[in-house]
């Protein structure tokens, strides 16, 4: 939390430091002068009289301390030094104390002038001596039994006693740090954006199968094949592919729908690159663009989408005639076709169920790019017909309650959530996802080349394995591959 709001914490700490320094510079310096008096009692000097006198003196000292700040002591000081003040105002500058079981009186005076502080302290000591002598003198005549003597004369202080610059700076830093942490706590409490895995964990216990960092080149080069094979982006999709193996180990079918809560979270990019990654592992993969409201797969792969999913669902053509191969891998694409007026009805139809079953019997994996969950019901309808659902979560794109509604919608229709994919994660900061690729060698590449036909024998055991129908694999009924790829010009939904 502090790392995420480090700017607020740092700004508040620096502001506190600035305030502490400003207070030390703007406040007038105060100087404190001190003097000390000794209280004695007159006696013959015998041991018994000395003990009695010492006890008597200690008992009287507390009274003399209280007397220091009274007008009987302070008014003569004002008259003597010609001060333009009152006894009450002067009393706020004077402080008298005594140590326990002693007959010593400590007097300290604070003033903006070191010389005047010393003069007042000395005058107060002299005035106290006169006042005690007057108060303790018997009315019947004779001398006072109590005598006060100055044992430490007041001297002008060299350095100010206040402000304490070091203390002010430390206090400012601590106050600013506390204010910054309080601000970070408040911001975290009111900010409900999904930024990383911490926020996801507050909503669901579903596993996070993939973490894909944001790349500034992703909008121009969205495909896995357009990035370095050992780069962070490529490795992220390979890790997603591997994690999906374990999440789908008990899946009843080979089809996976990729969706998101809202548009703009990167579901189409994720679905396309996941299909490419699966094909690179040696599997035969069918990528279906089922986002019949804003199809993007054909734009990413540079394929024709005039005839595709909607074409076969309405019975205008057989799926064998509509599949298009892409690249040199085992990737077959069924584009969206013409955008229909009733996408939900088409995706929930018996024809869609039959099509998915047919593709599952033919391909090792069927990846379906589904519409977002919250704006429309298409993905919820489709989730009932596939083996599992991958939910793409875009960092800083949705709030926690949006993700909660999306997962609740899937749970309501009985959809099986295989896991989440965190997308658009920042490259730096507390929510960053990074990996050290220096000196990395592709263990997957060597492992895949050792298998039968390059296929990873451990991928999707019991789920994405089966016989392959040659009638749908590079036959005359299948459209020829489109040379190269075309950069996407539209934003992924």
C-alpha positions in Angstrom: 0.0 0.0 0.0 2.8 2.4 0.9 4.7 1.5 -2.3 1.7 2.2 -4.4 1.2 5.6 -2.8 4.8 6.4 -2.3 4.4 9.8 -4.0 1.8 10.9 -1.3 4.0 9.6 1.5 7.1 11.2 0.2 5.3 14.5 -0.5 3.8 14.6 3.0 7.2 13.7 4.6 9.0 16.5 2.7 6.2 18.9 3.5 6.6 18.1 7.2 10.3 18.5 7.0 9.8 21.9 5.3 7.3 23.0 8.0 9.8 21.9 10.7 12.6 23.9 9.1 10.4 26.9 8.5 9.3 26.9 12.2 12.9 26.9 13.3 13.7 29.8 11.0 10.6 31.9 11.6 10.3 31.6 15.3 12.3 34.1 17.3 15.1 32.5 19.4 14.5 32.3 23.1 17.4 32.5 25.6 17.2 31.0 29.1 19.3 32.3 32.0 19.5 30.3 35.3 20.5 31.1 38.9 20.5 29.0 42.1 19.8 29.9 45.7 20.6 28.2 49.0 18.2 28.3 51.9 19.7 28.2 55.4 18.4 28.7 59.0 20.1 30.5 61.8 21.2 28.4 64.8 23.8 27.8 67.4 25.4 25.1 65.3 24.7 22.1 67.5 24.0 18.8 65.8 20.4 18.7 67.0 19.7 22.3 65.9 21.3 21.7 62.5 19.1 18.7 62.0 16.0 20.6 63.0 17.0 23.6 60.9 17.6 21.4 57.8 14.1 19.8 58.2 12.6 23.2 58.7 14.3 24.7 55.7 13.2 21.8 53.4 9.6 22.4 54.6 9.8 26.1 53.8 11.6 25.7 50.4 8.3 24.7 48.6 6.7 27.8 49.9 9.5 30.0 48.6 9.3 28.3 45.2 5.7 29.4 45.0 6.5 32.9 46.1 8.9 33.5 43.2 6.1 34.2 40.7 4.0 36.4 43.0 3.9 40.2 42.7 5.8 40.6 46.0 8.8 39.3 44.2 8.2 40.4 40.6 7.0 43.9 41.1 10.3 45.1 42.6 12.1 43.4 39.6 9.9 45.4 37.1 10.6 48.6 39.0 14.3 47.9 39.3 14.8 47.1 35.6 12.2 49.5 34.2 10.3 46.7 32.4 7.2 47.5 30.4 5.2 44.6 31.6 3.0 43.4 34.5 3.8 40.8 37.2 1.4 38.4 35.5 3.1 38.7 32.2 6.6 38.5 33.7 5.5 35.4 35.7 5.1 33.5 32.4 8.8 34.0 31.7 9.9 32.9 35.2 10.2 29.3 36.4 11.2 28.2 39.9 11.9 24.6 40.9 13.5 22.7 43.7 15.0 19.2 44.0 13.5 16.7 46.4 15.1 16.6 49.9 17.3 19.7 49.2 17.3 23.3 50.2 18.2 24.6 46.8 16.0 26.8 44.7 16.5 27.0 40.9 15.2 30.0 39.0 15.2 30.2 35.2 14.1 33.1 33.1 13.3 33.0 29.3 13.6 36.1 27.1 14.4 37.0 23.5 17.5 38.8 24.7 20.2 36.8 26.5 21.4 39.8 28.4 17.9 40.7 29.7 17.2 37.1 30.6 20.3 37.1 32.8 19.4 40.5 34.3 15.8 39.4 35.1 17.0 36.1 36.6 19.5 37.9 38.9 16.9 40.5 39.9 14.3 37.8 40.7 16.9 36.1 42.9 17.7 39.3 44.8 14.0 40.2 45.1 13.2 36.7 46.5 15.9 37.1 49.1 14.4 40.5 50.2 10.9 39.1 50.1 11.7 36.1 52.3 13.7 38.2 54.7 10.7 40.5 55.0 8.2 37.7 55.4 10.2 35.7 57.9 11.2 38.6 60.1 9.3 38.3 63.4 6.8 41.2 64.0 8.0 41.4 67.6 11.4 42.4 66.3 14.7 40.7 65.6 16.2 39.2 62.5 14.8 36.6 60.2 15.7 32.9 61.1 15.9 32.1 57.3 18.6 33.3 55.0 18.8 32.9 51.3 22.1 33.1 49.4 22.9 33.1 45.7 25.3 30.3 45.0 25.1 30.4 41.2 24.8 33.9 39.7 22.9 34.4 36.5 25.0 34.7 33.3 23.9 35.6 29.7 23.4 32.4 27.7 25.5 31.9 24.6 23.1 29.8 22.6 19.3 29.9 22.4 17.2 27.3 24.3 14.4 27.5 21.7 13.6 26.7 19.0 15.3 23.3 18.9 16.1 23.0 15.2 16.9 19.3 15.3 13.8 18.5 17.3 11.6 20.6 14.9 13.0 18.8 11.9 12.5 15.3 13.4 9.0 16.2 14.6 8.2 17.6 11.1 9.4 14.4 9.4 7.5 12.2 11.8 4.3 14.3 11.4 4.6 14.3 7.6 5.3 10.5 7.5 2.2 9.8 9.7 0.1 12.1 7.5 1.4 10.4 4.3 0.6 6.9 5.6 -2.8 8.1 6.7 -3.4 9.5 3.2 -2.2 6.2 1.7 -4.6 4.3 3.8 -7.5 6.6 3.0 -6.7 6.4 -0.7 -6.5 2.7 -0.7 -9.8 2.5 1.2 -11.7 4.6 -1.4 -9.8 3.4 -4.5 -11.5 0.2 -5.7 -9.7 -0.2 -9.0 -8.2 -3.5 -9.8 -4.5 -2.8 -10.2 -2.9 -6.2 -9.5 -3.3 -9.5 -7.8 -3.9 -8.0 -4.3 -7.2 -6.5 -5.5 -8.2 -9.7 -7.3 -7.7 -11.7 -4.2 -10.2 -9.5 -2.4 -12.8 -10.6 -4.9 -12.1 -14.2 -5.7 -10.0 -17.2 -4.9 -9.8 -18.2 -8.6 -6.2 -18.9 -9.7 -4.3 -16.4 -11.6 -3.1 -18.3 -14.6 -1.2 -15.6 -16.4 0.3 -12.1 -15.8 1.0 -10.1 -18.9 2.8 -6.8 -18.6 1.8 -3.6 -20.5 3.9 -2.9 -23.6 3.8 0.3 -25.5 4.3 -1.6 -28.8 1.3 -3.9 -28.1 -1.1 -1.7 -30.0 1.0 -1.7 -33.1 2.4 -5.3 -32.7 -0.2 -7.2 -30.8 0.7 -10.7 -31.9 3.1 -13.1 -30.2 4.9 -13.7 -33.4 5.8 -10.0 -33.6 7.8 -10.0 -30.4 11.2 -11.6 -29.6 10.7 -15.3 -28.9 12.6 -15.0 -25.6 11.1 -11.6 -24.6 8.9 -11.1 -21.5 5.7 -10.9 -23.5 6.3 -14.2 -25.3 7.3 -15.9 -22.0 4.1 -14.6 -20.4 1.9 -16.4 -22.9 4.0 -19.5 -22.7 3.5 -19.5 -18.9 -0.2 -18.9 -19.4 -0.3 -21.9 -21.8 1.5 -24.1 -19.2 -0.7 -23.0 -16.3 -3.8 -23.7 -18.4 -2.6 -27.3 -18.6 -3.1 -27.8 -14.9 -6.3 -25.8 -14.7 -7.9 -27.8 -17.5 -6.7 -31.2 -16.3 -10.3 -32.2 -15.3 -12.1 -30.2 -18.0 -14.9 -32.2 -19.7 -14.2 -30.6 -23.1 -11.4 -29.1 -25.1 -13.0 -25.6 -25.6 -12.0 -22.5 -23.7 -13.8 -19.2 -23.9 -11.7 -16.1 -23.3 -13.7 -13.1 -22.0 -13.4 -10.0 -19.8 -15.7 -7.8 -17.7 -15.6 -4.7 -19.8 -14.2 -3.8 -23.3 -10.6 -2.7 -23.5 -9.1 -5.2 -21.1 -7.3 -7.1 -23.9 -9.3 -10.3 -24.2 -9.1 -10.6 -28.0 -5.3 -10.1 -27.9 -5.1 -12.7 -25.1 -7.2 -15.2 -27.0 -5.3 -14.8 -30.2 -1.9 -15.1 -28.6 -3.0 -18.0 -26.5 -4.1 -19.8 -29.7 -0.8 -19.0 -31.3 1.2 -20.2 -28.3 -0.8 -23.5 -28.3 -0.1 -24.0 -32.0 3.6 -23.4 -31.4 3.6 -26.3 -29.0 2.6 -28.6 -31.8 -1.1 -28.8 -31.1 -3.8 -28.3 -33.7 -5.8 -25.3 -32.6 -9.0 -23.7 -33.7 -9.4 -20.0 -32.9 -13.1 -18.9 -33.1 -14.0 -15.2 -33.1 -17.3 -15.3 -31.2 -17.4 -11.6 -30.4 -20.2 -10.9 -32.8 -20.6 -7.3 -31.8 -17.0 -6.0 -32.2 -14.9 -8.8 -33.8 -11.1 -8.2 -33.7 -9.4 -11.5 -34.4 -9.6 -11.0 -38.2 -8.0 -7.5 -37.8 -5.1 -8.9 -35.8 -4.4 -11.9 -38.1 -5.1 -10.1 -41.4 -7.9 -12.5 -42.4 -11.2 -12.0 -44.2 -14.2 -12.0 -41.9 -17.0 -11.6 -44.4 -17.7 -15.3 -44.0 -17.2 -17.1 -40.8 -19.0 -18.1 -37.6 -22.4 -16.5 -38.4 -22.2 -18.0 -41.9 -22.1 -21.5 -40.6 -24.6 -20.9 -37.8 -27.3 -19.8 -40.2 -26.5 -22.8 -42.5 -25.2 -20.8 -45.4 -21.9 -22.8 -45.6 -20.1 -25.7 -44.0 -17.4 -25.0 -41.4 -14.9 -26.9 -43.5 -15.2 -24.2 -46.1 -14.8 -21.3 -43.6 -11.8 -22.3 -41.6 -8.7 -20.3 -42.6 -5.1 -21.4 -41.8 -2.7 -18.8 -40.4 1.1 -18.9 -40.6 3.1 -22.0 -40.7 1.7 -23.4 -37.4 -1.2 -25.7 -36.8 -3.6 -22.8 -36.3 -7.0 -22.6 -37.9 -9.2 -19.5 -37.6 -13.0 -19.2 -37.8 -13.6 -15.5 -38.1 -16.8 -13.9 -37.0 -18.5 -13.5 -40.3 -21.2 -10.8 -40.8 -22.3 -9.1 -37.6 -25.9 -10.3 -36.9 -28.7 -8.4 -35.2 -29.2 -11.2 -32.6 -25.8 -12.4 -31.4 -27.0 -13.8 -28.1 -29.6 -16.1 -29.8 -27.0 -17.3 -32.3 -24.4 -18.1 -29.6 -27.0 -19.9 -27.4 -28.4 -21.9 -30.3 -28.2 -25.6 -30.8 -26.2 -25.0 -33.9 -23.5 -23.3 -31.8 -23.4 -26.3 -29.4 -23.1 -28.7 -32.4 -20.3 -26.6 -33.9 -18.3 -26.6 -30.7 -18.7 -30.3 -30.4 -17.6 -30.8 -33.9 -14.5 -28.6 -33.5 -13.6 -30.4 -30.2 -13.7 -33.8 -32.0 -11.3 -32.4 -34.7 -8.8 -30.1 -32.9 -6.7 -30.5 -29.9 -7.8 -27.2 -28.5 -10.6 -24.7 -29.3 -10.1 -21.1 -28.2 -13.1 -18.9 -28.4 -12.9 -15.1 -28.2 -16.1 -14.2 -26.4 -17.7 -10.8 -25.8 -17.3 -9.0 -22.5 -19.5 -10.1 -19.7 -21.1 -6.9 -18.3 -22.3 -5.0 -21.3 -24.0 -8.0 -23.0 -25.1 -11.5 -22.1 -23.4 -13.2 -25.0 -20.5 -14.5 -22.9 -22.7 -15.9 -20.2 -24.7 -17.8 -22.8 -21.5 -19.1 -24.4 -20.0 -20.1 -21.0 -22.6 -22.9 -20.7 -21.4 -24.6 -23.8 -17.6 -24.6 -23.3 -15.3 -26.6 -21.1 -14.1 -23.5 -19.2 -13.7 -19.8 -19.2 -10.7 -17.6 -18.9 -11.4 -14.1 -17.5 -9.0 -11.4 -18.6 -8.6 -8.6 -16.0 -7.1 -5.4 -17.3 -5.0 -3.5 -14.7 -6.7 -0.1 -13.9 -9.4 -0.8 -16.4 -12.2 -2.0 -14.0 -13.2 -1.8 -10.4 -13.5 -4.6 -8.0 -17.2 -4.7 -8.0 -17.2 -5.0 -11.8 -15.0 -8.2 -11.5 -17.3 -9.5 -8.8 -20.4 -9.0 -11.0 -18.6 -10.7 -13.9 -17.7 -13.8 -11.9 -21.2 -13.8 -10.3 -22.7 -13.8 -13.8 -20.6 -16.8 -14.8 -21.5 -18.6 -11.5 -25.2 -17.9 -12.1 -25.2 -19.8 -15.4 -23.0 -22.6 -14.2 -19.9 -21.5 -16.1 -16.6 -23.0 -15.1 -14.0 -20.4 -14.4 -10.6 -21.9 -15.1 -8.7 -18.9 -13.9 -7.9 -15.2 -14.5 -5.3 -13.5 -16.7 -4.0 -10.2 -15.3 -3.3 -8.0 -18.3 -1.8 -4.6 -18.9 0.3 -4.9 -15.7 2.7 -2.0 -15.2 6.4 -2.6 -15.9 7.4 -0.8 -12.7 5.9 -0.3 -9.3 4.3 -2.5 -6.7 1.9 -4.2 -9.2 4.7 -4.7 -11.8 5.3 -8.1 -13.3 8.8 -8.8 -14.4 11.1 -11.7 -15.2 14.8 -12.0 -15.7 15.4 -13.3 -19.2 19.2 -12.7 -19.3 20.8 -15.9 -20.3 17.5 -17.7 -20.5 17.3 -20.7 -22.8 14.0 -22.0 -23.9 13.5 -25.3 -22.1 10.1 -25.6 -23.7 11.6 -25.5 -27.2 13.9 -28.4 -26.6 11.2 -30.4 -24.8 8.7 -29.8 -27.6 11.1 -30.9 -30.3 11.6 -34.2 -28.5 7.9 -35.2 -28.6 6.0 -36.8 -31.3 5.6 -34.2 -34.0 6.9 -31.6 -31.6 3.8 -31.8 -29.4 4.1 -31.5 -25.7 2.7 -34.9 -24.4 1.9 -33.4 -21.0 -0.3 -30.6 -22.2 -3.9 -30.9 -21.2 -3.8 -34.6 -20.3 -7.2 -36.1 -20.7 -8.7 -32.9 -22.0 -7.0 -31.6 -25.1 -6.0 -34.9 -26.5 -7.8 -36.9 -29.1 -7.8 -38.1 -32.7 -7.5 -35.6 -35.4 -9.9 -35.6 -38.3 -7.8 -35.2 -41.5 -10.8 -33.8 -43.3 -10.4 -30.5 -41.5 -6.6 -30.4 -41.6 -5.0 -28.7 -44.6 -7.5 -30.4 -47.0 -8.9 -28.9 -50.2 -11.9 -27.8 -48.2 -9.8 -25.5 -46.1 -8.9 -22.0 -47.2 -5.2 -21.4 -47.9 -3.1 -19.6 -45.5 -2.9 -15.8 -45.8 0.7 -14.7 -46.3 2.1 -12.7 -43.5 0.1 -10.8 -40.9 -1.5 -7.4 -40.8 -1.0 -5.0 -37.9 -4.2 -4.3 -36.1 -5.5 -0.8 -36.4 -8.4 -1.0 -34.0 -8.4 -1.3 -30.2 -8.9 -4.7 -28.7 -12.2 -5.2 -27.0 
